[in-house]
Amino acid sequence: MTDSKRPLDGLRVIELGQLIAGPFCGQLLGDFGAEVIKVEAPGLPDPARGWGAVKKDDIGLFWPIIGRNKKSLTMNLRVEAGQAILRELVKTADVLVENFRPGTLERWG
């Protein structure tokens, strides 16, 4: 019998990234056992959800690869209420992954 424990089991990651860099980092952390919570804007999901010529239920076939091992939630980080919720969520996390333009998180406090 093999031990199924992975190196990052028990770690929580909050992923705020879009497109490739942030989500790929979250994908790798999830592959190694971390719990990855992906935060997406309401009505503006990660564009990678639509990538690929072949789609199933309007989701591109690329998404199951880059989005694997993740839990997703929507949160409007452009308003104070969403920013406050994120601050509380981050208190429960070990890692924050983001790939916004420089200064974005600073503007959001």
C-alpha positions in Angstrom: 0.0 0.0 0.0 1.3 3.5 -0.9 1.1 6.5 1.2 -1.2 9.1 -0.5 0.0 12.1 1.4 1.2 14.9 -0.8 3.8 17.5 0.1 1.4 20.4 0.5 -1.5 18.6 2.1 -3.0 20.9 4.7 -2.0 24.2 3.1 -4.6 26.7 1.9 -3.9 28.9 -1.1 -6.0 31.8 -2.3 -5.6 32.4 -6.0 -6.5 35.8 -7.5 -4.8 35.3 -10.8 -6.2 35.1 -14.3 -5.0 33.8 -17.7 -1.9 31.7 -17.3 0.7 32.7 -14.7 -1.4 32.8 -11.5 -3.7 29.9 -12.4 -0.8 27.7 -13.5 0.9 28.4 -10.1 -2.3 27.5 -8.4 -2.6 24.3 -10.5 0.8 23.1 -9.5 0.2 23.9 -5.8 -3.1 21.9 -6.0 -1.3 19.0 -7.7 1.0 18.8 -4.7 -2.0 18.7 -2.3 -2.8 22.3 -1.4 -6.4 23.4 -1.1 -6.7 26.1 -3.8 -9.5 28.6 -3.6 -9.8 30.6 -6.9 -11.5 34.0 -6.6 -13.1 35.3 -9.8 -15.0 38.5 -10.4 -18.8 38.2 -10.7 -19.8 38.0 -14.4 -16.1 38.1 -15.4 -14.7 34.6 -14.9 -11.1 33.7 -15.8 -10.9 34.0 -19.6 -9.2 30.5 -19.7 -12.7 29.0 -19.0 -13.5 29.8 -22.7 -10.3 28.7 -24.4 -10.2 25.9 -26.9 -12.0 25.2 -30.1 -14.0 22.3 -28.5 -16.4 23.2 -25.7 -18.6 21.3 -23.4 -21.4 23.3 -21.7 -19.7 26.5 -22.9 -16.5 25.6 -21.0 -13.4 25.2 -23.1 -11.4 22.0 -22.8 -8.4 24.0 -21.5 -10.2 24.9 -18.3 -10.3 21.4 -16.7 -6.5 21.4 -17.0 -5.7 24.8 -15.5 -8.7 24.7 -13.1 -8.1 21.3 -11.7 -7.8 20.8 -7.9 -9.4 24.2 -7.3 -12.5 25.4 -5.5 -14.0 28.6 -7.2 -15.9 31.5 -5.8 -16.9 34.9 -7.0 -16.1 38.1 -5.2 -16.2 41.7 -6.3 -12.8 43.0 -5.2 -13.5 46.4 -6.7 -15.8 47.3 -3.8 -15.0 47.6 -0.1 -17.3 44.8 0.9 -15.5 42.3 -1.4 -12.1 43.6 -0.2 -13.2 43.1 3.4 -14.3 39.5 2.7 -11.0 38.8 0.9 -9.0 40.1 4.0 -10.9 37.7 6.2 -10.4 34.8 3.8 -6.7 35.5 3.5 -6.4 35.2 7.3 -7.2 31.5 6.9 -4.7 31.0 4.1 -1.0 30.0 4.0 -0.3 31.4 0.5 -1.8 34.2 -1.7 -1.2 33.9 -5.4 -2.0 36.9 -7.6 -0.9 38.2 -11.0 -2.7 41.5 -11.3 -1.0 44.6 -12.7 1.6 46.0 -10.2 -0.1 48.2 -7.6 -3.6 46.6 -8.0 -3.7 45.0 -4.5 -2.2 48.1 -3.0 -5.0 50.3 -4.4 -7.5 47.8 -3.0 -5.9 48.1 0.5 
